[in-house]
Amino acid sequence: MIGTPASILKATFTFPRELQDAIARAEMNGHSISVVAIDGVALATIEVGDTIKPDAEKSIAALKNANMETWLITGDNQSSADEISKLVGISADHVIAQASPEDKVLLIKKLHKDGKKVLMLGDGINDAAALVESDLSMAMGTGTDTAISSADITLLRPTLFAALDAINLSKRTLRTIKGNLLWAFAYNVVGIPIAALGFLDPMYAGAAMAGSSLFVVLNSLRIKVRQTR
């Protein structure tokens, strides 16, 4: 049996002092730890330390500069969650540790009640329900298949900046769509009455239509140009 120290402690009768000391040291270092037990006896521990991505702190700062509120909700222990939040710049009151999948969904529902839109970024099986519940969800391309299939967007680059890039790309795309619609509406409002009254030669009307289509295409291609810079 492999589980958290709390679950193993409830299920076993023998829990050596050495293992308790190892658990305490791991939690002090901000690491997650699992306990291996066989036949009701805890025999060993597995200590796992999270490696923070090099751009994590800058990514969180960029999200904050974009007026986004950042939260860390994780199944890791409190010490590990606190250590990570300090390293990346997430405030302590926005950290929830030892969270179950249900806890993550409840947080999103609470934020919804507060009138907020929620973007969820996750990569694990336990994130799937929260990814579905959020307004917009993103999964890391290196995450589990369950998380990827539950998310609206899959980030192919293993960096948190990819999430910010996806948001900015979405905003640019929406602005471009609105611009194209506005241009098409104005073109038809002006062009159709003139053509109907016979003031526009068919040759010039055809040229104007081709020019309008060319404008829409070139305006849309600006998204790709900006993205590759």
Backbone bond lengths (Angstrom), bond angles and torsions (degrees), N, CA, C in turn:
res aa  C-N    CA-C-N  psi(-1)  N-CA   C-N-CA  omega(-1)  CA-C   N-CA-C  phi
1 M - - - 1.456 - - 1.531 109.32 -
2 I 1.320 115.82 133.73 1.462 121.49 177.58 1.524 108.48 -126.38
3 G 1.320 116.36 130.57 1.460 119.77 -179.34 1.512 111.57 -165.60
4 T 1.312 114.99 -174.59 1.463 119.99 177.85 1.525 109.65 -70.17
5 P 1.326 117.41 158.23 1.469 119.35 178.43 1.524 112.74 -54.88
6 A 1.337 116.93 -38.42 1.465 119.79 -178.64 1.519 111.32 -65.43
7 S 1.336 117.00 -43.99 1.465 119.61 -178.48 1.523 111.67 -69.35
8 I 1.319 117.13 -38.25 1.462 120.25 178.85 1.524 110.53 -69.03
9 L 1.314 116.73 -37.75 1.464 120.59 -179.49 1.525 110.72 -61.94
10 K 1.329 116.46 -36.11 1.461 119.97 179.08 1.528 111.74 -72.65
11 A 1.336 116.23 -31.29 1.463 119.67 -172.53 1.521 113.90 -93.94
12 T 1.332 118.28 -11.95 1.464 120.03 -176.00 1.525 111.29 -114.11
13 F 1.334 114.46 157.55 1.463 120.31 178.23 1.526 111.22 -98.29
14 T 1.321 116.48 -27.48 1.457 120.59 -177.61 1.522 109.73 -115.02
15 F 1.335 115.82 120.86 1.458 120.66 -179.09 1.524 107.08 -135.12
16 P 1.338 117.87 92.00 1.469 121.46 -173.63 1.522 113.03 -55.02
17 R 1.333 114.20 147.86 1.462 119.95 179.83 1.526 111.20 -62.26
18 E 1.336 116.79 -33.19 1.465 120.30 -179.40 1.524 111.33 -61.18
19 L 1.335 115.38 -38.86 1.463 118.54 179.67 1.526 111.02 -70.17
20 Q 1.313 116.66 -37.30 1.463 119.78 177.41 1.531 110.45 -62.14
21 D 1.338 116.44 -40.23 1.469 120.10 177.71 1.526 110.93 -65.39
22 A 1.335 116.59 -38.89 1.469 120.60 179.29 1.526 110.79 -64.89
23 I 1.321 115.88 -38.55 1.467 120.37 178.24 1.521 110.44 -64.84
24 A 1.324 115.77 -43.60 1.469 120.21 -179.95 1.524 111.20 -62.06
25 R 1.344 116.77 -41.89 1.467 120.22 179.76 1.529 110.96 -65.51
26 A 1.318 115.99 -40.72 1.466 120.01 -179.44 1.522 111.16 -64.10
27 E 1.320 116.50 -42.50 1.462 120.10 -179.71 1.517 111.28 -67.80
28 M 1.333 117.06 -34.71 1.464 120.23 176.77 1.531 111.21 -64.81
29 N 1.330 116.07 -31.29 1.465 121.02 179.08 1.525 112.14 -84.70
30 G 1.329 116.45 0.42 1.456 120.07 179.74 1.519 113.51 77.07
31 H 1.328 117.69 22.86 1.458 121.59 -178.92 1.523 110.72 -100.02
32 S 1.322 115.51 154.87 1.458 121.01 173.31 1.528 108.31 -89.32
33 I 1.319 116.05 149.14 1.466 119.01 -176.47 1.523 110.04 -141.30
34 S 1.322 115.02 140.09 1.458 122.30 174.75 1.525 108.35 -120.10
35 V 1.321 115.23 153.86 1.464 120.99 -178.06 1.522 108.80 -116.42
36 V 1.333 115.58 136.11 1.462 122.07 177.15 1.525 108.18 -101.77
37 A 1.337 116.34 125.85 1.467 120.85 -179.62 1.522 110.00 -130.36
38 I 1.325 115.47 141.22 1.463 121.90 178.19 1.522 108.44 -133.34
39 D 1.333 115.68 130.47 1.468 121.64 178.23 1.524 112.23 54.18
40 G 1.314 116.69 42.53 1.454 120.40 175.62 1.508 115.11 77.83
41 V 1.335 117.39 10.66 1.462 120.76 -179.38 1.527 109.37 -124.52
42 A 1.335 117.11 127.51 1.462 121.66 175.95 1.517 108.57 -76.88
43 L 1.340 116.96 122.31 1.459 120.93 -172.93 1.522 114.35 -110.12
44 A 1.328 117.58 -32.17 1.466 118.98 -173.96 1.522 110.34 -155.23
45 T 1.319 114.42 165.77 1.462 120.35 176.80 1.530 109.66 -123.62
46 I 1.315 115.40 151.60 1.467 122.40 175.09 1.522 107.24 -120.51
47 E 1.315 116.00 116.11 1.462 121.15 -176.72 1.528 109.63 -103.91
48 V 1.323 115.57 130.42 1.464 121.07 -178.15 1.524 109.16 -127.37
49 G 1.311 115.93 127.30 1.465 121.01 177.28 1.518 110.92 -109.63
50 D 1.325 116.94 134.12 1.460 121.51 179.32 1.524 110.32 -79.08
51 T 1.320 115.43 135.82 1.461 121.35 175.78 1.523 108.56 -99.88
52 I 1.310 116.05 118.79 1.455 120.52 -178.95 1.525 109.46 -76.66
53 K 1.321 116.40 133.64 1.459 120.12 177.31 1.527 109.70 -64.45
54 P 1.325 117.88 142.94 1.473 121.13 -175.18 1.525 114.11 -56.42
55 D 1.336 116.22 -31.46 1.464 119.23 -176.12 1.522 113.14 -97.17
56 A 1.336 117.38 8.12 1.464 120.55 -173.51 1.525 112.41 -60.76
57 E 1.332 116.67 -47.33 1.466 119.78 -177.51 1.532 111.05 -63.65
58 K 1.333 117.03 -43.11 1.465 120.29 179.23 1.527 111.02 -66.56
59 S 1.332 116.47 -35.26 1.464 120.34 179.19 1.522 111.13 -65.44
60 I 1.329 116.52 -44.44 1.462 120.40 178.70 1.524 110.36 -63.46
61 A 1.333 116.68 -41.36 1.466 120.51 178.19 1.525 110.94 -62.12
62 A 1.332 116.75 -39.43 1.466 120.63 179.08 1.522 111.17 -65.94
63 L 1.324 117.13 -38.41 1.465 120.84 177.39 1.524 110.77 -64.93
64 K 1.324 116.30 -40.44 1.464 120.06 177.98 1.526 110.74 -65.47
65 N 1.330 117.01 -39.10 1.463 120.68 178.33 1.524 111.43 -64.69
66 A 1.332 116.23 -24.35 1.465 121.38 176.90 1.530 111.07 -87.79
67 N 1.345 116.24 16.33 1.473 122.70 178.34 1.530 112.44 63.32
68 M 1.317 116.21 36.77 1.461 121.04 176.15 1.526 109.46 -107.83
69 E 1.304 115.46 138.15 1.463 122.33 178.74 1.519 108.37 -90.00
70 T 1.324 117.32 126.60 1.461 120.67 -175.43 1.530 111.10 -105.49
71 W 1.333 114.73 139.84 1.465 122.52 177.99 1.521 108.98 -128.49
72 L 1.316 115.44 151.73 1.460 122.12 170.92 1.517 107.31 -121.67
73 I 1.328 116.57 115.25 1.466 120.99 176.95 1.525 107.08 -126.84
74 T 1.310 115.57 120.62 1.459 120.64 -169.95 1.522 111.42 -143.52
75 G 1.306 114.99 158.57 1.454 120.43 175.17 1.515 112.86 -84.57
76 D 1.332 117.24 -5.24 1.468 121.05 179.00 1.527 110.88 -69.04
77 N 1.332 115.75 166.18 1.460 120.10 179.82 1.529 110.67 -70.32
78 Q 1.331 115.48 166.98 1.465 121.06 -174.04 1.527 111.87 -62.63
79 S 1.323 117.15 -40.91 1.466 120.26 -178.90 1.520 111.35 -62.39
80 S 1.326 115.95 -43.26 1.458 120.40 179.13 1.523 111.13 -64.96
81 A 1.332 116.26 -43.24 1.466 120.50 179.81 1.525 111.37 -64.16
82 D 1.333 116.37 -41.38 1.471 120.15 179.46 1.525 111.15 -64.16
83 E 1.328 116.24 -40.41 1.461 120.38 -179.61 1.530 110.81 -64.50
84 I 1.322 116.14 -43.45 1.466 120.27 179.86 1.521 110.73 -64.85
85 S 1.332 116.43 -43.40 1.469 120.07 -178.34 1.527 111.40 -61.87
86 K 1.327 116.37 -36.82 1.469 119.90 177.95 1.526 111.03 -66.10
87 L 1.319 115.97 -40.19 1.462 120.23 -176.92 1.524 112.44 -68.67
88 V 1.338 116.72 -34.61 1.471 119.45 -175.25 1.522 112.90 -99.87
89 G 1.343 117.57 -10.33 1.457 119.53 175.80 1.511 115.78 91.53
90 I 1.320 117.49 29.50 1.467 121.60 175.09 1.521 108.20 -97.21
91 S 1.324 117.31 131.40 1.461 121.16 -176.38 1.525 111.09 -64.77
92 A 1.331 115.76 148.56 1.461 121.75 -174.23 1.524 112.64 -61.90
93 D 1.346 117.67 -30.81 1.461 119.53 -178.95 1.523 112.42 -78.70
94 H 1.331 116.83 -0.56 1.461 121.15 176.05 1.526 110.68 -113.26
95 V 1.325 115.87 28.29 1.461 121.62 -179.85 1.526 109.30 -118.95
96 I 1.316 116.30 126.90 1.470 121.91 176.16 1.520 107.47 -125.63
97 A 1.331 116.15 118.72 1.462 121.43 -177.34 1.524 110.79 -106.97
98 Q 1.327 114.80 166.37 1.468 122.72 179.31 1.529 110.64 50.86
99 A 1.323 115.17 42.22 1.464 120.58 -176.92 1.529 110.49 -89.94
100 S 1.304 115.39 136.21 1.458 121.51 174.47 1.529 108.71 -86.36
101 P 1.333 118.73 168.36 1.469 119.96 175.38 1.524 112.40 -55.30
102 E 1.339 116.25 -36.24 1.465 120.00 178.56 1.527 111.47 -66.44
103 D 1.335 116.92 -37.42 1.469 120.81 178.54 1.528 110.99 -62.29
104 K 1.319 116.20 -38.62 1.467 120.09 179.81 1.526 111.01 -65.65
105 V 1.316 115.72 -41.05 1.471 119.97 177.94 1.525 110.57 -65.45
106 L 1.332 116.63 -40.84 1.469 120.51 179.97 1.523 111.37 -63.20
107 L 1.336 117.52 -38.31 1.464 120.17 177.80 1.523 110.66 -63.04
108 I 1.326 116.76 -43.51 1.466 120.22 179.64 1.523 110.70 -63.01
109 K 1.335 116.91 -41.34 1.467 120.09 178.10 1.527 111.15 -64.15
110 K 1.328 116.41 -37.45 1.466 120.24 178.18 1.530 110.59 -64.43
111 L 1.324 116.21 -43.57 1.466 120.26 178.58 1.525 110.76 -64.36
112 H 1.323 116.54 -35.65 1.464 120.31 176.17 1.525 110.87 -62.80
113 K 1.332 116.34 -42.00 1.466 120.12 179.08 1.526 111.40 -64.14
114 D 1.328 115.90 -28.23 1.468 120.55 177.58 1.525 112.03 -80.59
115 G 1.339 116.14 4.15 1.456 120.73 177.66 1.517 114.73 81.35
116 K 1.330 117.51 22.89 1.463 120.52 -176.95 1.528 111.07 -106.72
117 K 1.314 115.07 148.37 1.457 122.00 172.21 1.527 107.89 -89.97
118 V 1.320 116.16 139.79 1.467 120.07 -172.29 1.527 111.12 -118.37
119 L 1.327 114.83 128.04 1.459 122.37 169.98 1.522 107.31 -107.57
120 M 1.316 116.55 122.04 1.460 122.21 -179.52 1.525 109.29 -107.98
121 L 1.325 115.82 130.17 1.459 121.94 176.66 1.520 107.93 -119.31
122 G 1.323 117.09 120.64 1.460 120.26 -177.72 1.514 111.54 -151.06
123 D 1.323 115.65 170.20 1.465 119.37 -178.90 1.524 113.46 -142.85
124 G 1.322 117.63 0.41 1.460 119.84 -174.82 1.519 113.66 -112.95
125 I 1.319 114.97 169.29 1.463 120.64 177.86 1.525 110.48 -61.02
126 N 1.335 116.89 -38.66 1.462 120.81 -178.68 1.529 113.07 -68.88
127 D 1.335 117.24 -10.45 1.466 120.61 179.34 1.528 112.52 -91.42
128 A 1.330 117.37 -9.76 1.465 121.05 -171.10 1.526 112.73 -58.09
129 A 1.326 117.37 -47.97 1.468 120.30 -177.79 1.522 111.38 -63.35
130 A 1.325 116.97 -40.14 1.466 120.88 179.18 1.523 110.97 -68.73
131 L 1.320 117.24 -35.09 1.463 120.80 177.38 1.525 110.83 -62.47
132 V 1.312 116.26 -39.75 1.469 120.79 178.92 1.521 110.94 -69.83
133 E 1.325 117.88 -36.92 1.466 122.78 -175.67 1.529 112.31 -73.35
134 S 1.324 118.30 -28.36 1.466 121.72 -174.27 1.527 111.48 -73.41
135 D 1.337 115.51 161.53 1.463 120.80 178.88 1.524 111.21 -69.16
136 L 1.312 116.13 -38.69 1.465 122.11 176.98 1.517 107.52 -139.87
137 S 1.309 116.43 132.43 1.465 119.51 -176.77 1.522 110.41 -127.75
138 M 1.319 114.39 143.43 1.461 121.81 178.49 1.523 109.25 -131.00
139 A 1.317 115.75 138.11 1.463 121.27 176.76 1.521 108.99 -120.38
140 M 1.310 116.06 142.43 1.461 120.72 175.62 1.528 108.79 -70.53
141 G 1.327 115.99 140.67 1.456 119.84 -179.59 1.512 113.17 -63.38
142 T 1.330 116.12 -20.51 1.465 121.05 178.60 1.527 112.01 -90.43
143 G 1.334 116.97 4.72 1.462 121.24 -177.44 1.518 112.62 -82.09
144 T 1.315 115.40 -173.25 1.462 121.10 -178.97 1.526 110.74 -74.11
145 D 1.328 115.73 157.28 1.467 120.66 178.67 1.521 111.24 -61.40
146 T 1.331 116.30 -34.39 1.463 120.19 -179.87 1.518 111.04 -64.05
147 A 1.322 116.96 -44.10 1.463 120.80 178.94 1.524 110.99 -65.38
148 I 1.327 116.58 -42.96 1.468 120.74 -178.69 1.522 111.07 -62.99
149 S 1.333 117.02 -42.66 1.465 120.18 -178.93 1.522 112.08 -71.57
150 S 1.331 117.74 -21.41 1.467 121.13 -179.23 1.522 112.47 -87.96
151 A 1.327 117.32 -17.52 1.466 121.15 -173.50 1.526 111.98 -89.66
152 D 1.328 115.31 154.78 1.465 120.98 175.67 1.524 111.15 -76.45
153 I 1.326 116.45 -34.64 1.463 122.15 -176.23 1.525 109.00 -131.08
154 T 1.319 116.60 137.05 1.463 121.72 174.01 1.524 108.85 -109.01
155 L 1.316 116.58 124.02 1.459 122.18 -179.21 1.524 109.25 -88.73
156 L 1.324 116.46 116.01 1.457 120.31 -176.15 1.516 112.19 -78.26
157 R 1.334 117.09 -29.56 1.463 119.95 178.62 1.524 109.88 -86.15
158 P 1.323 118.49 131.59 1.471 121.58 -178.10 1.521 112.31 -78.97
159 T 1.331 116.48 57.94 1.459 121.56 -178.93 1.519 109.22 -144.95
160 L 1.328 115.77 145.86 1.456 119.72 -179.95 1.524 111.85 -69.62
161 F 1.329 116.77 -22.80 1.459 119.41 177.15 1.530 110.91 -63.28
162 A 1.333 116.95 -23.99 1.460 120.35 178.53 1.525 110.86 -62.08
163 A 1.333 116.95 -33.03 1.467 120.47 177.94 1.521 110.62 -65.82
164 L 1.328 116.14 -43.71 1.463 120.13 178.70 1.525 110.66 -66.84
165 D 1.329 116.68 -38.59 1.465 120.15 177.27 1.526 110.98 -62.83
166 A 1.333 116.65 -39.55 1.466 120.47 179.26 1.526 111.12 -64.46
167 I 1.329 116.15 -39.66 1.465 120.18 178.13 1.525 110.58 -64.48
168 N 1.330 116.51 -47.07 1.464 120.52 -179.80 1.526 111.63 -64.15
169 L 1.335 116.76 -38.89 1.460 120.53 178.10 1.527 110.71 -64.20
170 S 1.326 116.42 -39.99 1.467 120.39 178.35 1.524 111.18 -63.20
171 K 1.331 116.18 -41.70 1.464 119.98 178.99 1.525 111.32 -64.62
172 R 1.349 116.54 -43.27 1.464 119.69 178.96 1.524 111.14 -63.74
173 T 1.331 115.89 -39.66 1.463 119.96 179.53 1.521 111.07 -63.25
174 L 1.331 116.66 -43.58 1.463 120.37 -179.89 1.528 110.99 -64.82
175 R 1.341 116.49 -41.17 1.470 119.46 177.47 1.528 111.03 -62.74
176 T 1.329 116.31 -39.17 1.462 119.99 179.79 1.525 111.12 -66.35
177 I 1.326 116.67 -41.77 1.468 120.40 178.17 1.526 110.64 -60.52
178 K 1.322 116.23 -45.28 1.464 120.18 179.31 1.527 110.96 -63.38
179 G 1.349 116.48 -40.42 1.459 120.04 178.41 1.517 112.20 -63.60
180 N 1.330 116.57 -41.91 1.464 120.57 178.57 1.526 111.63 -64.57
181 L 1.325 116.30 -41.85 1.466 119.82 178.69 1.525 111.20 -64.84
182 L 1.332 116.20 -40.76 1.466 119.84 179.21 1.524 110.70 -63.66
183 W 1.326 116.52 -43.41 1.459 120.04 178.79 1.529 110.92 -62.92
184 A 1.333 117.34 -46.52 1.464 120.77 -179.29 1.528 111.26 -62.27
185 F 1.325 116.33 -39.75 1.468 120.24 179.14 1.529 110.60 -64.56
186 A 1.335 116.22 -46.96 1.468 119.85 -179.29 1.523 111.07 -64.34
187 Y 1.332 116.59 -40.09 1.467 120.81 179.98 1.523 110.85 -60.99
188 N 1.326 116.65 -44.49 1.464 119.92 -178.25 1.525 112.37 -73.02
189 V 1.332 116.66 -36.68 1.464 119.79 179.08 1.526 110.82 -61.97
190 V 1.325 115.95 -39.30 1.469 120.24 -179.27 1.530 111.40 -83.24
191 G 1.334 116.66 -43.86 1.459 120.19 -172.15 1.512 115.52 -73.95
192 I 1.334 117.57 -41.01 1.464 120.17 -175.28 1.533 112.21 -62.85
193 P 1.337 120.03 -48.51 1.480 118.69 178.44 1.528 112.81 -60.76
194 I 1.342 116.79 -39.75 1.466 119.54 -179.98 1.526 110.68 -63.69
195 A 1.347 115.85 -43.56 1.465 119.44 179.27 1.524 111.19 -67.45
196 A 1.333 117.39 -39.31 1.467 120.79 -179.09 1.520 112.14 -64.39
197 L 1.317 117.36 -31.83 1.469 121.64 -179.64 1.525 112.24 -85.17
198 G 1.324 116.52 -0.64 1.454 120.25 176.01 1.502 114.98 81.85
199 F 1.324 117.76 14.81 1.460 120.69 -179.10 1.535 113.12 -90.32
200 L 1.339 116.64 -1.92 1.466 119.77 -176.66 1.518 109.56 -122.52
201 D 1.308 115.96 118.83 1.457 121.34 179.27 1.532 109.24 -63.63
202 P 1.346 119.09 136.40 1.468 121.64 -179.73 1.526 113.30 -53.50
203 M 1.331 116.68 -33.64 1.462 119.57 179.45 1.530 110.85 -64.72
204 Y 1.335 115.37 -43.14 1.459 119.25 178.67 1.532 111.27 -71.64
205 A 1.335 115.81 -32.50 1.468 119.61 177.48 1.526 110.72 -63.50
206 G 1.356 115.93 -42.28 1.460 119.95 177.67 1.513 112.04 -64.12
207 A 1.341 115.80 -39.97 1.463 119.93 178.27 1.527 111.00 -65.41
208 A 1.344 115.95 -39.52 1.463 119.93 178.86 1.525 111.15 -64.92
209 M 1.334 116.67 -38.67 1.467 120.28 178.84 1.529 110.83 -65.52
210 A 1.342 115.84 -42.18 1.466 119.54 177.92 1.527 110.58 -64.20
211 G 1.337 116.19 -40.30 1.460 119.99 178.06 1.511 112.32 -63.90
212 S 1.336 116.72 -37.90 1.464 120.80 178.32 1.529 111.00 -64.33
213 S 1.330 115.20 -44.35 1.470 119.38 179.30 1.523 110.84 -64.22
214 L 1.343 116.14 -39.87 1.461 120.34 179.01 1.525 111.02 -63.95
215 F 1.329 116.53 -39.29 1.461 120.48 178.23 1.524 110.82 -61.29
216 V 1.328 117.18 -44.90 1.465 121.47 -179.02 1.527 110.71 -62.27
217 V 1.339 116.53 -42.78 1.461 120.58 -179.17 1.530 111.01 -65.23
218 L 1.337 116.66 -47.90 1.462 120.58 -178.96 1.525 111.48 -65.33
219 N 1.322 116.46 -37.93 1.464 120.10 178.21 1.524 110.94 -64.03
220 S 1.324 116.55 -37.24 1.466 120.75 178.71 1.524 111.43 -71.14
221 L 1.330 116.64 -35.21 1.465 120.10 -179.91 1.518 112.19 -67.47
222 R 1.326 117.54 -18.69 1.460 120.44 177.87 1.521 111.24 -60.53
223 I 1.326 117.17 -28.63 1.469 120.79 178.07 1.522 109.76 -61.28
224 K 1.331 116.35 -46.28 1.460 121.05 -179.32 1.516 111.15 -66.53
225 V 1.336 117.27 -38.88 1.460 121.18 -179.84 1.520 110.62 -62.60
226 R 1.330 116.88 -45.35 1.464 120.80 179.84 1.521 111.17 -65.42
227 Q 1.321 116.32 -36.57 1.460 120.41 -176.45 1.524 111.63 -67.81
228 T 1.346 117.53 -33.31 1.457 120.33 -175.42 1.516 113.13 -85.75
229 R 1.328 118.41 -6.44 1.458 120.80 -179.69 1.519 110.95 -74.41
